[in-house]
Amino acid sequence: MISVTAAVTQVKLTLDLQAATAVAANPTPTPQVNVSMIGATIGIPGATGPRGIQGAVGPAGPTGPASTVPGPTGPAGQTGAQGVQGPQGQLGAQGPKGDTGASGVWVQLTQAAYTALATKDPNTLYVIVG
C-alpha cells in the first residue's frame, strides 16, 4: 500500500473523448482512456472488489415524543362467557284484591239426568256425580 499526503488546491481533469467514444461503440477491447489529474495519467477503473461482511446492528435510538392524536379504535372483541346467576330476590308486595265475580249457579246431577236435559243453560255449572 502506498500512502501519499499532499495539499491539493486545484485538480485538472481531462477526458480523451475519442477514446471514450471507442469504448461506447465497441466495449470488448479495453482501450486506454487518458484522464489527466495534475499531470498524472491513469487507466480505466477496475472492477469493484468483493463486498465486506455485514456490520453489527447499532443500538436502538431513543423513543420519540408521545403522539397528541389518538390512533383509530380497534375492532370489538368477542362477547365473554355468561356469568353465574345471582341470588334470588325478595318477594314483592301483594297486589290489590280484585273485584268479586258474579255468583254462579251450580247443579249436581247424574250423567243420565244431564244427558236428558233438552236445553243446557250456559250460566249454570253442571256437576256430574255417581
MIDOSE-1310 file (N, C-alpha, C; in nm, 2 decimals, decimal comma, always signed):
residues 130
misv	+0,08/-0,12/+0,00/+0,00/+0,00/+0,00/+0,09/+0,12/+0,00; +0,05/+0,22/-0,08/+0,13/+0,34/-0,09/+0,04/+0,46/-0,03; +0,10/+0,53/+0,06/+0,03/+0,64/+0,12/+0,09/+0,77/+0,07; +0,00/+0,86/+0,02/+0,05/+0,99/-0,03/-0,03/+1,10/+0,04
taav	+0,05/+1,19/+0,10/-0,02/+1,31/+0,17/+0,03/+1,43/+0,09; -0,07/+1,51/+0,04/-0,03/+1,63/-0,03/-0,14/+1,73/-0,02; -0,11/+1,85/-0,02/-0,21/+1,96/-0,02/-0,25/+1,99/-0,16; -0,37/+1,97/-0,20/-0,42/+1,99/-0,33/-0,51/+2,11/-0,33
tqvk	-0,48/+2,21/-0,42/-0,56/+2,33/-0,43/-0,64/+2,33/-0,56; -0,59/+2,26/-0,66/-0,66/+2,26/-0,79/-0,64/+2,12/-0,85; -0,75/+2,07/-0,91/-0,75/+1,95/-0,98/-0,79/+1,97/-1,12; -0,71/+1,93/-1,22/-0,75/+1,94/-1,36/-0,78/+1,81/-1,42
ltld	-0,90/+1,79/-1,47/-0,95/+1,66/-1,52/-0,98/+1,67/-1,67; -0,91/+1,59/-1,75/-0,93/+1,60/-1,90/-0,96/+1,46/-1,94; -1,06/+1,44/-2,03/-1,10/+1,31/-2,08/-1,08/+1,31/-2,23; -1,02/+1,20/-2,27/-0,99/+1,19/-2,42/-1,12/+1,14/-2,48
lqaa	-1,20/+1,23/-2,54/-1,33/+1,19/-2,60/-1,33/+1,09/-2,71; -1,22/+1,09/-2,79/-1,21/+0,99/-2,89/-1,20/+0,85/-2,83; -1,12/+0,83/-2,73/-1,11/+0,70/-2,67/-1,24/+0,66/-2,60; -1,31/+0,75/-2,53/-1,43/+0,72/-2,47/-1,54/+0,68/-2,57
tava	-1,54/+0,74/-2,69/-1,64/+0,70/-2,79/-1,61/+0,56/-2,84; -1,48/+0,53/-2,85/-1,44/+0,39/-2,89/-1,49/+0,29/-2,79; -1,48/+0,32/-2,66/-1,53/+0,23/-2,56/-1,68/+0,21/-2,57; -1,76/+0,31/-2,60/-1,90/+0,30/-2,61/-1,94/+0,22/-2,73
anpt	-1,87/+0,24/-2,84/-1,90/+0,17/-2,97/-1,86/+0,02/-2,97; -1,75/-0,01/-2,90/-1,70/-0,15/-2,90/-1,64/-0,18/-2,76; -1,73/-0,22/-2,67/-1,68/-0,24/-2,53/-1,59/-0,37/-2,51; -1,58/-0,45/-2,62/-1,50/-0,57/-2,60/-1,35/-0,54/-2,58
ptpq	-1,28/-0,47/-2,66/-1,14/-0,43/-2,63/-1,14/-0,33/-2,52; -1,03/-0,32/-2,45/-1,01/-0,23/-2,34/-0,92/-0,12/-2,38; -0,97/-0,02/-2,45/-0,89/+0,09/-2,49/-0,85/+0,18/-2,37; -0,74/+0,25/-2,38/-0,69/+0,33/-2,27/-0,76/+0,47/-2,28
vnvs	-0,82/+0,51/-2,17/-0,88/+0,64/-2,17/-0,79/+0,72/-2,08; -0,74/+0,83/-2,13/-0,65/+0,91/-2,05/-0,72/+1,01/-1,97; -0,70/+1,01/-1,84/-0,75/+1,11/-1,75/-0,63/+1,18/-1,69; -0,63/+1,31/-1,71/-0,51/+1,38/-1,66/-0,55/+1,45/-1,53
miga	-0,48/+1,42/-1,42/-0,50/+1,48/-1,29/-0,37/+1,53/-1,24; -0,35/+1,66/-1,25/-0,23/+1,73/-1,22/-0,11/+1,66/-1,29; -0,13/+1,64/-1,42/-0,02/+1,58/-1,49/-0,01/+1,43/-1,49; -0,09/+1,36/-1,41/-0,08/+1,21/-1,40/-0,18/+1,15/-1,49
tigi	-0,14/+1,03/-1,55/-0,23/+0,96/-1,64/-0,27/+0,83/-1,57; -0,40/+0,80/-1,57/-0,44/+0,67/-1,51/-0,53/+0,60/-1,61; -0,55/+0,47/-1,59/-0,63/+0,39/-1,69/-0,78/+0,38/-1,64; -0,85/+0,30/-1,71/-1,00/+0,28/-1,68/-1,00/+0,21/-1,54
pgat	-1,10/+0,25/-1,46/-1,11/+0,19/-1,32/-1,14/+0,04/-1,34; -1,08/-0,04/-1,25/-1,10/-0,18/-1,25/-1,24/-0,22/-1,19; -1,27/-0,35/-1,19/-1,39/-0,40/-1,14/-1,40/-0,37/-0,99; -1,52/-0,36/-0,94/-1,54/-0,34/-0,79/-1,50/-0,46/-0,72
gprg	-1,43/-0,44/-0,61/-1,38/-0,56/-0,53/-1,49/-0,63/-0,45; -1,46/-0,73/-0,38/-1,57/-0,81/-0,31/-1,62/-0,72/-0,20; -1,75/-0,75/-0,17/-1,82/-0,68/-0,06/-1,78/-0,73/+0,07; -1,76/-0,64/+0,17/-1,73/-0,68/+0,30/-1,84/-0,74/+0,38
iqga	-1,82/-0,80/+0,50/-1,92/-0,86/+0,58/-2,01/-0,75/+0,64; -2,13/-0,80/+0,67/-2,23/-0,71/+0,73/-2,19/-0,67/+0,87; -2,19/-0,54/+0,90/-2,16/-0,49/+1,03/-2,26/-0,52/+1,13; -2,23/-0,51/+1,26/-2,32/-0,53/+1,37/-2,43/-0,43/+1,37
vgpa	-2,55/-0,46/+1,42/-2,66/-0,37/+1,43/-2,63/-0,27/+1,54; -2,65/-0,15/+1,51/-2,63/-0,04/+1,61/-2,73/-0,04/+1,72; -2,71/+0,04/+1,82/-2,81/+0,04/+1,93/-2,94/+0,11/+1,89; -3,04/+0,08/+1,96/-3,17/+0,13/+1,93/-3,17/+0,28/+1,97
gptg	-3,24/+0,36/+1,89/-3,25/+0,50/+1,91/-3,34/+0,54/+2,02; -3,34/+0,66/+2,07/-3,43/+0,70/+2,18/-3,58/+0,70/+2,13; -3,67/+0,68/+2,22/-3,81/+0,68/+2,19/-3,86/+0,82/+2,16; -3,94/+0,83/+2,05/-3,98/+0,96/+2,01/-4,09/+1,02/+2,10
past	-4,13/+1,14/+2,08/-4,23/+1,21/+2,17/-4,37/+1,14/+2,15; -4,45/+1,15/+2,26/-4,58/+1,09/+2,26/-4,67/+1,16/+2,16; -4,76/+1,09/+2,09/-4,85/+1,15/+1,99/-4,96/+1,22/+2,06; -5,00/+1,33/+2,00/-5,11/+1,41/+2,06/-5,24/+1,37/+1,99
vpgp	-5,23/+1,29/+1,88/-5,35/+1,24/+1,81/-5,38/+1,10/+1,84; -5,49/+1,06/+1,89/-5,52/+0,92/+1,93/-5,53/+0,84/+1,80; -5,49/+0,71/+1,81/-5,50/+0,62/+1,69/-5,64/+0,57/+1,67; -5,67/+0,50/+1,57/-5,80/+0,45/+1,54/-5,84/+0,35/+1,64
tgpa	-5,98/+0,34/+1,67/-6,03/+0,24/+1,76/-6,02/+0,10/+1,69; -5,98/+0,00/+1,76/-5,97/-0,13/+1,71/-6,11/-0,20/+1,70; -6,11/-0,32/+1,64/-6,24/-0,39/+1,63/-6,29/-0,44/+1,77; -6,42/-0,45/+1,78/-6,48/-0,50/+1,91/-6,44/-0,65/+1,93
gqtg	-6,41/-0,68/+2,05/-6,38/-0,82/+2,09/-6,50/-0,91/+2,10; -6,48/-1,04/+2,12/-6,59/-1,13/+2,13/-6,66/-1,11/+2,26; -6,79/-1,15/+2,27/-6,86/-1,15/+2,39/-6,81/-1,25/+2,49; -6,79/-1,21/+2,61/-6,74/-1,30/+2,72/-6,84/-1,41/+2,76
aqgv	-6,79/-1,50/+2,84/-6,88/-1,61/+2,89/-6,99/-1,56/+2,98; -7,10/-1,63/+2,98/-7,21/-1,59/+3,07/-7,17/-1,61/+3,21; -7,20/-1,52/+3,30/-7,16/-1,53/+3,44/-7,26/-1,61/+3,52; -7,23/-1,64/+3,64/-7,32/-1,73/+3,72/-7,45/-1,64/+3,76
qgpq	-7,56/-1,71/+3,79/-7,68/-1,65/+3,82/-7,67/-1,59/+3,96; -7,73/-1,47/+3,97/-7,72/-1,40/+4,10/-7,82/-1,46/+4,20; -7,82/-1,42/+4,33/-7,91/-1,47/+4,43/-8,06/-1,43/+4,40; -8,15/-1,51/+4,46/-8,29/-1,49/+4,44/-8,33/-1,36/+4,52
gqlg	-8,41/-1,28/+4,45/-8,45/-1,15/+4,51/-8,57/-1,17/+4,61; -8,60/-1,07/+4,68/-8,71/-1,08/+4,78/-8,84/-1,08/+4,71; -8,94/-1,14/+4,77/-9,08/-1,14/+4,72/-9,13/-0,99/+4,72; -9,21/-0,96/+4,62/-9,27/-0,83/+4,61/-9,39/-0,82/+4,69
aqgp	-9,45/-0,70/+4,70/-9,57/-0,68/+4,78/-9,69/-0,75/+4,71; -9,79/-0,79/+4,79/-9,91/-0,85/+4,73/-9,99/-0,74/+4,65; -10,04/-0,79/+4,54/-10,12/-0,70/+4,46/-10,26/-0,67/+4,52; -10,33/-0,57/+4,46/-10,46/-0,54/+4,52/-10,57/-0,65/+4,49
kgdt	-10,66/-0,66/+4,58/-10,77/-0,76/+4,57/-10,86/-0,72/+4,45; -10,89/-0,82/+4,37/-10,98/-0,80/+4,25/-11,12/-0,79/+4,29; -11,20/-0,75/+4,20/-11,35/-0,74/+4,22/-11,41/-0,88/+4,23; -11,51/-0,89/+4,31/-11,58/-1,02/+4,32/-11,66/-1,05/+4,20
gasg	-11,65/-1,17/+4,15/-11,73/-1,20/+4,03/-11,87/-1,23/+4,06; -11,95/-1,25/+3,95/-12,10/-1,27/+3,97/-12,11/-1,41/+4,04; -12,21/-1,42/+4,12/-12,24/-1,55/+4,18/-12,30/-1,64/+4,08; -12,25/-1,76/+4,08/-12,29/-1,86/+3,98/-12,39/-1,96/+4,04
vwvq	-12,45/-2,03/+3,95/-12,55/-2,14/+3,98/-12,48/-2,27/+3,95; -12,49/-2,36/+4,04/-12,44/-2,50/+4,00/-12,54/-2,60/+4,04; -12,54/-2,71/+3,97/-12,64/-2,81/+3,99/-12,57/-2,94/+3,99; -12,60/-3,03/+4,09/-12,54/-3,16/+4,10/-12,64/-3,26/+4,04
ltqa	-12,60/-3,35/+3,95/-12,69/-3,44/+3,88/-12,61/-3,56/+3,83; -12,68/-3,66/+3,78/-12,61/-3,78/+3,73/-12,59/-3,76/+3,58; -12,51/-3,85/+3,52/-12,48/-3,83/+3,38/-12,61/-3,85/+3,30; -12,69/-3,95/+3,34/-12,82/-3,97/+3,27/-12,91/-3,85/+3,27
ayta	-12,92/-3,78/+3,39/-13,00/-3,67/+3,40/-12,95/-3,55/+3,32; -12,81/-3,53/+3,31/-12,75/-3,43/+3,23/-12,78/-3,45/+3,08; -12,77/-3,58/+3,04/-12,79/-3,62/+2,90/-12,93/-3,59/+2,86; -13,02/-3,61/+2,96/-13,17/-3,59/+2,93/-13,21/-3,45/+2,92
latk	-13,13/-3,35/+2,97/-13,17/-3,21/+2,96/-13,18/-3,17/+2,81; -13,30/-3,11/+2,78/-13,32/-3,07/+2,65/-13,24/-2,94/+2,61; -13,23/-2,84/+2,71/-13,16/-2,72/+2,69/-13,06/-2,70/+2,81; -12,94/-2,68/+2,78/-12,84/-2,66/+2,89/-12,81/-2,51/+2,90
dpnt	-12,83/-2,46/+3,02/-12,81/-2,32/+3,05/-12,65/-2,29/+3,05; -12,61/-2,19/+2,97/-12,46/-2,16/+2,97/-12,42/-2,09/+3,10; -12,50/-2,04/+3,18/-12,46/-1,97/+3,30/-12,47/-2,07/+3,42; -12,50/-2,20/+3,40/-12,51/-2,29/+3,51/-12,39/-2,39/+3,50
lyvi	-12,34/-2,42/+3,62/-12,23/-2,52/+3,63/-12,30/-2,65/+3,66; -12,28/-2,75/+3,58/-12,34/-2,89/+3,60/-12,23/-2,98/+3,66; -12,25/-3,03/+3,78/-12,16/-3,12/+3,84/-12,22/-3,26/+3,83; -12,15/-3,35/+3,76/-12,19/-3,49/+3,74/-12,14/-3,57/+3,86
vg	-12,23/-3,64/+3,92/-12,20/-3,73/+4,04/-12,24/-3,87/+4,01; -12,18/-3,97/+4,08/-12,23/-4,10/+4,08/-12,20/-4,18/+3,97
